[in-house]
Amino acid sequence: MPFRYACPHCGIETLVDDRYEGQSGPCAGCGLTVVIERPRPVRQLPTQRKNARQDVSVGTIRIMIGVLLLAAAVGSLATWIIYANLLPRWRAWQQARQAVHCQQQLKKIAIALRNYYADYGQLPPVVVKAADGTPMHSWRVLLLPYLGYEALWANYRLDQPWNSPANQAVAMTIPAEYQDTSQLGSNTTPFLAITGPNAAWTIAETRQSAKFAEPAQQIILVMEMAGSNILWTQPVDADLSKISFTINGKHPIGPRAGHSGGPHVMAMDGSVYQLRPDLPDHMVRSLLDATDGATLSMGTVVQPP
């Protein structure tokens, strides 16, 4: 096959038949003697091949980094969208679960009060006082055996005040029924009895005219007051003359829920229900004051399910 041959002297290229390869003769351009050789293909130097590989590698790495960054951005955006949509729903579910738990707590307390009433024919005293009138113990402590906490009851010293070292040690273990769902980990309780001359519990103690667990007794005995910061063994409750009647207000002692909606309450008949969060103050007062005489429809005070 003919090939092109370039004279090394004058540089003129000539198409040469392959049968002359290796022979010598005068150059057709300059006349000088040359040896005809087939030109060899130019080989790429190792450094050139190395640089080419490096260029390819760098380009590949850049593409990979770009793909990874894009994937990370897309993943972050997807995570944010999921978080933004699911977080409100999760919070709503959590609040609803806490509301159900609070209702169950108060129902167990109501059962314990009913059993105490069955044994003694009366409600426990809101506060057990010493001979000199010093508050010693809370009604919540007296219900321990009826809530199934015999060990706590056995360790509690009735011959010592509630804040003695021995009783303070008992107070460090709070029964589940008294826990504040808005302050998990603390030993404070949101469940306070309504006290005072016009409160149903006080009237039941002093006059024995009100009976527990009888139908149509809708006056509130115990109310949820989340964030009260009252120790569960502390002989302190909610004095009717000092509390706020605004639901979910800022007053430390007042009707306040540790969950969505209104607070839970226990009535004189032992029923447990959740108040409407928009219930006016005067209606709340009527539910707490046993001498008010107002008649309220349960449909107007109870939060719909």
Buried (B, 14 or more C-beta within 10 A) or exposed (E): EEBEBEBEEEEEEBEBEEEEEEEEEEBEBBEEEBEBEEEEEEEEEEEEEEEEEEEEEEEEEEEEEEEEEEEEEEEEEEEEEEEEEEEEEEEEEEBEEBBEBBBBBBBBBBBBBBBBBEEEEEBBBBBBEEEEEEBBBBBBBBBBBBBBBEEBBEBBBEEBBBBBEEBBEBBEEBBEBBBBBBBEEBBBBBBBBBBBEBBBBBBBBEEEEBBBBEEEBBBBBBBBBBBBBBBBBBBBBBBBEEBBBBBBEEEEBBBBBBBBBBBBBBBBBBBBBBBBBEBBBEBBBBBBBBEBEEEBEEEEBBBEE
